[in-house]
Amino acid sequence: MKKNFLLLFILSVWSFSLSAQNPNHKWFEEARFGLFVHFGVFSTLCDGEWIMELKPITVHDYTKLKDIFNPQSFDAKEWVKIAKDAGMKYITFTSRHHDSFSNWDTKQSDWNIMNTPYGKDLIRQLADECHKEGIKLMLYYSLADWYRDDYSYATAKHGHKSGRTEQKEWSSYINFMKAQLTELLTNYGEIAGIWFDGAWDQYPESAKSHDESHVNWHFEEIYNLIHTLQPNCMIANNHHKSPLPGESIQTFEKDLPGENASGFSQGKGVSTQTYLETCETMNNTWGYDIRDNNFKSTKQLIHYLVNASGHGANLLLNVGPKPTGEIEEECIIRLREVGKWLAKNGETIYGTSKGIVKPQSWGATTQKGNKHYIHIFKKEDDQLTLNFPKNIQSAQWLNIDSNLIWKRDKKTGDVTFDLNNVPLDEIDSIIEVTLK
């Protein structure tokens, strides 16, 4: 009886956490797959998005890139088409990265795309095309800043070698961010979300809570501003800590929920109050690096997408376009192949929730209504046994030309699937189980 009560309590909490969400955010959970784009003046140096910090390069010298950045081959229509062909439902684009360069016609700083030889608003073009094609647009916005004097660089982890000598008022920086966010949420139509990054720059290495930040980020004010300007705008904050009130998405950088393979999720639990998203690179770097040819295979990318879905999370997969504005051919090829796989198997990913068991070494499970999908990446035994809470109405292979043999233990609810002599798919063999 205690076990049943506990189960009902857990289910009620889970139900409450989902029902408490803004119903206009449901699209995010149904999307499951998005395109992350790291692009800006840093792309010019072809050495990743952290080049200013890692080289390091002073503000004085880095500013010279403003006279060089000229992505003449940028084509918003092509970018959106690449995302759609991949089966992606949204794009998250870097409006402003840690180098403080703004990719739009901002009135808050001269350090922006309009003062380059290119001289055109990237966000305007991308927003117009996304709205036209039914792709949601989210905007990455950096909280950390290696460029401005009013950012608290003295207490920050990074940006100490950029040549700044004058520390201006922190309140000026907060007001600057509010003014920029107001521009982004006022001038470009519907923005589906703001994706913050860089709060970790002000946390001590040993910090376990937000209270230990060296600065007051004024998140409550900023989040209220966002929701005042666009009530349905989602908020993600990649601070590597537990979500704060007002945040709709919990992010996991180069990690799956509940794991800590990247080291960014140490001590971070998985929220039941927000949607989940894992972001990952297609090679090793976020921004374009001319030397980085370590691209993940199509098979690896599909497995990552399935595993993310098995955790109940979206996959935000990154590309770092070349300084010309073109997305690398290696990325386009892989994205197109993932899109072809989704065209055939998307019902097992889109709109699903986490499966009956968390992802395993053999594969993952997802579910939608009374249908459960078992994704088998590799056969570890001739049989696979899973427990289902109800009787099975039907079970079949979705993408394998073979009869599925299975049996259910009525006492335990364990269902055993026979994998012996089954011609499994090279990437992912999928079983569809329909419960009564």
C-alpha positions as CSV (number, residue, x, y, z in Angstrom):
1,M,0.0,0.0,0.0
2,K,2.9,2.4,0.9
3,K,4.5,1.6,-2.5
4,N,1.3,2.4,-4.3
5,F,0.8,5.6,-2.4
6,L,4.4,6.6,-3.2
7,L,3.9,5.9,-6.9
8,L,0.7,7.9,-7.0
9,F,2.5,10.8,-5.2
10,I,5.3,10.7,-7.7
11,L,2.9,10.6,-10.6
12,S,0.9,13.5,-9.2
13,V,4.0,15.6,-8.8
14,W,5.1,14.8,-12.3
15,S,1.6,15.6,-13.6
16,F,1.6,18.9,-11.7
17,S,5.0,19.9,-12.9
18,L,4.0,19.5,-16.6
19,S,0.5,21.0,-16.2
20,A,2.1,24.1,-14.5
21,Q,3.9,24.8,-17.7
22,N,2.8,27.5,-20.1
23,P,0.6,25.5,-22.6
24,N,2.1,27.6,-25.4
25,H,5.4,26.0,-24.6
26,K,4.2,22.5,-25.5
27,W,5.7,22.9,-29.0
28,F,9.1,22.6,-27.4
29,E,8.6,19.2,-26.0
30,E,7.1,18.0,-29.2
31,A,10.0,19.4,-31.3
32,R,12.7,17.2,-29.8
33,F,15.4,18.5,-32.3
34,G,16.8,21.9,-32.9
35,L,19.8,23.6,-34.6
36,F,22.3,25.6,-32.5
37,V,24.4,28.1,-34.5
38,H,27.5,29.7,-33.2
39,F,28.4,32.5,-35.5
40,G,29.9,36.0,-35.1
41,V,33.0,38.1,-35.6
42,F,35.0,35.3,-33.9
43,S,34.4,33.2,-36.9
44,T,36.8,35.4,-38.9
45,L,39.8,33.9,-37.1
46,C,38.7,30.3,-37.8
47,D,39.8,29.1,-34.3
48,G,36.7,28.7,-32.3
49,E,34.4,31.0,-30.4
50,W,36.8,31.3,-27.4
51,I,39.8,32.7,-29.4
52,M,39.7,36.1,-27.8
53,E,40.1,34.6,-24.3
54,L,42.4,31.7,-25.2
55,K,45.0,33.5,-27.4
56,P,44.5,36.0,-25.7
57,I,43.6,39.0,-27.7
58,T,43.1,42.5,-26.2
59,V,40.0,44.6,-26.8
60,H,42.1,47.0,-28.8
61,D,43.3,44.4,-31.3
62,Y,40.1,42.3,-31.3
63,T,38.1,45.4,-32.4
64,K,40.0,45.4,-35.7
65,L,37.9,42.4,-36.7
66,K,35.0,44.8,-37.2
67,D,36.8,45.9,-40.4
68,I,37.2,42.3,-41.7
69,F,34.0,40.4,-40.8
70,N,32.0,40.2,-44.1
71,P,29.9,37.0,-44.4
72,Q,28.8,37.7,-48.0
73,S,27.7,34.1,-48.5
74,F,25.3,34.1,-45.5
75,D,21.8,33.0,-46.7
76,A,19.1,32.8,-44.1
77,K,16.9,30.8,-46.5
78,E,19.6,28.2,-46.9
79,W,20.2,27.9,-43.2
80,V,16.5,27.4,-42.5
81,K,16.2,24.9,-45.3
82,I,19.2,22.9,-43.9
83,A,17.4,22.8,-40.5
84,K,14.1,21.8,-42.0
85,D,15.6,19.1,-44.1
86,A,17.3,17.7,-41.0
87,G,13.9,17.4,-39.3
88,M,14.7,20.3,-36.8
89,K,11.9,22.4,-35.5
90,Y,13.7,25.4,-34.1
91,I,17.0,27.4,-34.4
92,T,19.0,28.9,-31.6
93,F,21.3,31.6,-32.9
94,T,24.1,33.6,-31.2
95,S,22.8,37.1,-31.0
96,R,25.8,38.1,-28.8
97,H,28.6,35.9,-27.6
98,H,31.2,36.5,-24.8
99,D,33.2,38.8,-27.1
100,S,30.2,41.2,-26.8
101,F,29.8,41.5,-30.6
102,S,26.1,41.9,-31.5
103,N,24.8,40.3,-34.7
104,W,21.9,42.8,-35.1
105,D,21.3,46.5,-35.5
106,T,21.6,47.3,-31.8
107,K,21.5,51.0,-30.7
108,Q,23.3,50.1,-27.4
109,S,26.8,49.6,-28.8
110,D,28.8,50.4,-31.9
111,W,30.4,46.9,-31.7
112,N,27.9,45.3,-34.0
113,I,27.3,43.8,-37.4
114,M,26.1,47.1,-38.9
115,N,29.6,48.6,-38.6
116,T,31.3,45.9,-40.6
117,P,31.8,45.7,-44.4
118,Y,28.8,43.4,-44.4
119,G,26.5,46.0,-42.8
120,K,23.3,43.9,-42.6
121,D,21.3,42.7,-39.7
122,L,21.7,38.9,-39.4
123,I,18.9,38.4,-36.9
124,R,16.5,40.4,-39.1
125,Q,17.1,38.1,-42.1
126,L,17.0,34.9,-40.0
127,A,13.9,35.9,-38.1
128,D,12.0,36.8,-41.3
129,E,12.9,33.4,-42.8
130,C,12.1,31.4,-39.7
131,H,8.7,33.1,-39.4
132,K,8.0,32.4,-43.1
133,E,8.9,28.7,-42.9
134,G,7.3,27.9,-39.5
135,I,10.6,27.4,-37.7
136,K,10.8,28.7,-34.1
137,L,13.7,31.1,-33.4
138,M,15.4,31.3,-30.1
139,L,18.3,33.7,-29.4
140,Y,21.5,32.9,-27.5
141,Y,22.6,35.8,-25.4
142,S,25.8,35.9,-23.4
143,L,25.9,37.2,-19.9
144,A,29.6,37.0,-19.6
145,D,31.6,39.7,-21.4
146,W,35.3,40.0,-22.3
147,Y,34.9,43.4,-24.0
148,R,33.0,45.9,-22.0
149,D,34.3,48.0,-19.0
150,D,31.1,47.8,-17.1
151,Y,31.2,44.0,-16.9
152,S,32.6,42.9,-13.5
153,Y,35.7,41.4,-15.0
154,A,37.7,41.8,-11.7
155,T,35.5,39.1,-10.1
156,A,35.1,36.9,-13.2
157,K,36.9,33.7,-14.1
158,H,37.8,34.9,-17.6
159,G,38.6,38.0,-19.5
160,H,41.5,39.2,-17.4
161,K,43.9,39.5,-20.4
162,S,41.7,41.6,-22.7
163,G,43.5,44.9,-21.7
164,R,40.7,46.4,-19.7
165,T,41.9,48.8,-17.0
166,E,38.8,50.8,-15.9
167,Q,36.0,49.1,-14.0
168,K,32.7,50.9,-14.6
169,E,29.5,50.5,-12.7
170,W,27.8,47.0,-12.8
171,S,24.4,48.7,-12.9
172,S,25.4,50.1,-16.3
173,Y,26.0,46.6,-17.6
174,I,22.6,45.3,-16.3
175,N,20.9,48.2,-18.0
176,F,22.8,47.5,-21.2
177,M,21.6,44.0,-21.3
178,K,18.0,45.0,-20.5
179,A,18.1,47.5,-23.4
180,Q,19.5,44.9,-25.8
181,L,16.9,42.3,-24.8
182,T,14.2,44.9,-25.3
183,E,15.4,45.4,-28.8
184,L,15.5,41.7,-29.6
185,L,12.0,41.1,-28.2
186,T,10.5,44.2,-29.7
187,N,11.9,44.5,-33.2
188,Y,11.9,40.9,-34.6
189,G,8.5,39.5,-34.2
190,E,7.9,36.3,-32.1
191,I,11.0,35.1,-30.4
192,A,10.4,31.6,-29.0
193,G,13.1,31.8,-26.3
194,I,16.2,33.5,-24.9
195,W,19.1,31.2,-24.2
196,F,21.4,32.7,-21.7
197,D,25.0,31.6,-21.2
198,G,27.9,32.8,-19.0
199,A,26.5,33.2,-15.5
200,W,29.1,30.6,-14.5
201,D,31.8,33.2,-15.1
202,Q,30.9,34.8,-11.8
203,Y,30.6,31.6,-9.7
204,P,33.5,30.3,-7.6
205,E,34.7,26.9,-8.7
206,S,33.3,25.4,-5.5
207,A,29.9,27.1,-5.8
208,K,26.9,24.9,-5.2
209,S,24.2,27.5,-5.4
210,H,23.3,30.7,-7.1
211,D,23.7,32.6,-3.9
212,E,27.4,32.3,-4.2
213,S,27.7,34.4,-7.3
214,H,30.1,37.3,-7.1
215,V,27.5,39.6,-8.7
216,N,23.8,40.1,-8.6
217,W,22.6,39.2,-12.1
218,H,19.1,40.6,-11.4
219,F,17.6,37.6,-13.1
220,E,14.1,38.2,-11.6
221,E,14.0,41.6,-13.2
222,I,15.4,40.4,-16.5
223,Y,13.0,37.4,-16.6
224,N,10.1,39.7,-15.8
225,L,11.1,42.1,-18.6
226,I,11.2,39.2,-21.1
227,H,7.8,37.9,-20.1
228,T,6.4,41.4,-20.1
229,L,7.6,42.0,-23.7
230,Q,6.7,38.5,-24.9
231,P,4.7,36.4,-22.4
232,N,5.3,33.1,-24.4
233,C,9.0,33.6,-24.7
234,M,10.8,30.6,-23.1
235,I,14.0,31.1,-20.9
236,A,17.0,28.8,-20.7
237,N,20.0,29.7,-18.7
238,N,23.1,27.6,-19.1
239,H,24.5,28.4,-15.6
240,H,25.3,24.8,-14.8
241,K,23.1,25.0,-11.7
242,S,19.5,24.0,-10.8
243,P,16.9,26.1,-12.6
244,L,15.7,29.4,-11.2
245,P,12.1,30.6,-11.0
246,G,11.1,31.9,-14.4
247,E,13.2,29.5,-16.4
248,S,11.3,27.2,-18.7
249,I,14.2,25.0,-19.9
250,Q,17.0,23.2,-18.1
251,T,20.1,23.0,-20.2
252,F,22.8,20.3,-20.2
253,E,25.9,21.3,-22.0
254,K,27.5,18.4,-23.9
255,D,25.7,16.1,-21.6
256,L,22.6,14.0,-21.2
257,P,20.3,14.7,-18.2
258,G,21.4,13.0,-15.1
259,E,24.9,12.3,-16.4
260,N,28.1,14.3,-16.0
261,A,30.3,13.2,-18.9
262,S,31.3,16.8,-19.6
263,G,32.0,17.9,-16.1
264,F,29.5,20.7,-16.4
265,S,26.7,18.9,-14.5
266,Q,28.5,18.2,-11.2
267,G,25.9,18.0,-8.5
268,K,23.1,19.2,-10.8
269,G,19.9,17.3,-10.5
270,V,17.3,16.9,-13.3
271,S,14.3,19.2,-12.9
272,T,10.7,18.1,-13.1
273,Q,9.6,21.7,-13.3
274,T,11.1,22.6,-16.6
275,Y,11.6,21.2,-20.1
276,L,15.0,19.6,-20.7
277,E,17.5,20.2,-23.4
278,T,21.0,18.9,-24.1
279,C,23.2,20.8,-26.4
280,E,26.1,19.2,-28.3
281,T,28.6,20.0,-31.0
282,M,28.9,18.2,-34.3
283,N,32.6,18.1,-34.0
284,N,34.6,19.4,-31.0
285,T,34.1,23.2,-31.1
286,W,31.1,25.4,-31.1
287,G,32.4,28.2,-33.3
288,Y,34.2,27.5,-36.6
289,D,37.7,26.0,-36.3
290,I,39.4,25.3,-39.5
291,R,41.5,22.5,-37.9
292,D,38.5,20.7,-36.3
293,N,37.7,17.7,-38.6
294,N,36.6,15.4,-35.8
295,F,32.9,15.2,-37.0
296,K,30.6,12.8,-35.3
297,S,29.1,10.2,-37.6
298,T,25.5,10.2,-38.7
299,K,25.0,7.0,-36.6
300,Q,26.4,8.8,-33.5
301,L,24.2,11.8,-34.0
302,I,21.1,9.6,-34.3
303,H,22.0,7.7,-31.2
304,Y,22.5,11.0,-29.3
305,L,19.1,12.2,-30.5
306,V,17.4,9.0,-29.4
307,N,19.1,9.0,-26.1
308,A,18.1,12.6,-25.4
309,S,14.5,11.7,-26.3
310,G,14.8,8.7,-24.0
311,H,15.6,11.1,-21.2
312,G,12.7,13.3,-22.2
313,A,15.0,16.0,-23.5
314,N,15.5,17.8,-26.8
315,L,18.8,17.7,-28.7
316,L,20.1,21.1,-29.7
317,L,22.8,20.2,-32.3
318,N,25.4,22.8,-33.1
319,V,27.0,24.0,-36.3
320,G,29.7,26.7,-36.5
321,P,29.5,28.3,-40.0
322,K,32.6,29.5,-41.8
323,P,33.4,33.2,-41.8
324,T,31.8,33.4,-45.2
325,G,28.5,32.5,-43.6
326,E,28.3,29.1,-45.1
327,I,27.6,25.9,-43.1
328,E,30.3,23.3,-43.6
329,E,29.5,20.6,-46.2
330,E,30.4,17.8,-43.6
331,C,27.6,19.2,-41.4
332,I,25.1,19.5,-44.2
333,I,25.6,15.9,-45.3
334,R,25.2,14.6,-41.7
335,L,22.1,16.7,-41.0
336,R,20.5,15.6,-44.3
337,E,21.1,12.0,-43.4
338,V,19.6,12.5,-39.9
339,G,16.6,14.1,-41.6
340,K,16.1,11.1,-43.8
341,W,16.1,8.9,-40.8
342,L,13.6,11.1,-39.0
343,A,11.4,11.2,-42.1
344,K,11.0,7.4,-41.6
345,N,11.1,7.1,-37.8
346,G,10.1,10.5,-36.5
347,E,7.0,9.1,-34.9
348,T,9.3,7.5,-32.3
349,I,10.9,10.8,-31.5
350,Y,8.6,13.8,-32.0
351,G,6.2,14.4,-29.2
352,T,7.4,11.5,-27.1
353,S,8.3,11.5,-23.5
354,K,11.0,9.6,-21.7
355,G,10.8,5.9,-21.8
356,I,10.0,3.1,-19.3
357,V,13.7,2.8,-18.6
358,K,16.5,5.3,-18.9
359,P,18.8,4.9,-21.9
360,Q,21.1,1.9,-21.6
361,S,24.2,0.6,-23.4
362,W,22.0,-1.3,-25.8
363,G,19.7,1.6,-26.7
364,A,16.8,3.7,-25.3
365,T,13.0,3.8,-25.0
366,T,10.5,6.5,-25.7
367,Q,6.7,6.6,-25.4
368,K,3.7,8.5,-26.7
369,G,0.3,7.7,-25.3
370,N,-0.2,4.0,-25.1
371,K,2.7,3.4,-27.6
372,H,6.2,2.5,-26.4
373,Y,9.2,2.5,-28.8
374,I,12.2,0.4,-28.0
375,H,15.3,1.6,-29.9
376,I,18.0,-1.1,-30.1
377,F,21.4,0.2,-31.1
378,K,23.2,-3.1,-30.6
379,K,22.4,-6.6,-29.5
380,E,24.0,-7.5,-26.2
381,D,22.1,-10.8,-25.8
382,D,19.7,-13.0,-27.7
383,Q,16.9,-11.6,-25.6
384,L,15.8,-8.2,-24.3
385,T,13.5,-8.1,-21.2
386,L,11.6,-5.0,-20.2
387,N,8.7,-4.5,-17.7
388,F,5.5,-2.9,-18.9
389,P,2.8,-1.7,-16.5
390,K,-0.2,-3.0,-18.6
391,N,-1.0,-5.8,-20.9
392,I,0.2,-5.6,-24.5
393,Q,-2.3,-5.2,-27.4
394,S,0.3,-5.6,-30.1
395,A,4.1,-5.5,-30.7
396,Q,6.0,-5.3,-34.0
397,W,9.2,-4.3,-35.6
398,L,8.8,-0.9,-37.2
399,N,11.8,-0.8,-39.5
400,I,12.8,-4.5,-39.6
401,D,11.4,-7.0,-42.1
402,S,10.9,-9.8,-39.6
403,N,8.2,-11.2,-37.3
404,L,8.7,-10.1,-33.7
405,I,8.7,-13.0,-31.2
406,W,7.9,-12.0,-27.6
407,K,6.3,-13.4,-24.4
408,R,5.0,-11.8,-21.3
409,D,5.2,-13.0,-17.7
410,K,1.7,-12.3,-16.3
411,K,3.0,-12.3,-12.7
412,T,5.8,-9.9,-13.1
413,G,4.8,-7.9,-16.2
414,D,8.2,-8.7,-17.7
415,V,8.2,-8.9,-21.5
416,T,11.0,-10.7,-23.3
417,F,11.7,-10.0,-26.9
418,D,13.6,-12.6,-29.0
419,L,16.5,-11.0,-30.9
420,N,18.0,-14.3,-32.1
421,N,18.6,-14.5,-35.8
422,V,16.9,-11.1,-36.4
423,P,18.5,-9.0,-39.1
424,L,18.9,-5.9,-37.0
425,D,19.3,-2.4,-38.6
426,E,22.8,-1.0,-38.7
427,I,21.8,2.2,-36.9
428,D,18.7,1.5,-34.8
429,S,16.2,-1.3,-34.8
430,I,12.8,-0.2,-33.4
431,I,10.1,-2.2,-31.7
432,E,6.6,-0.6,-31.4
433,V,4.7,-1.8,-28.4
434,T,1.0,-0.8,-28.0
435,L,-0.6,-1.3,-24.6
436,K,-4.2,-2.0,-24.0
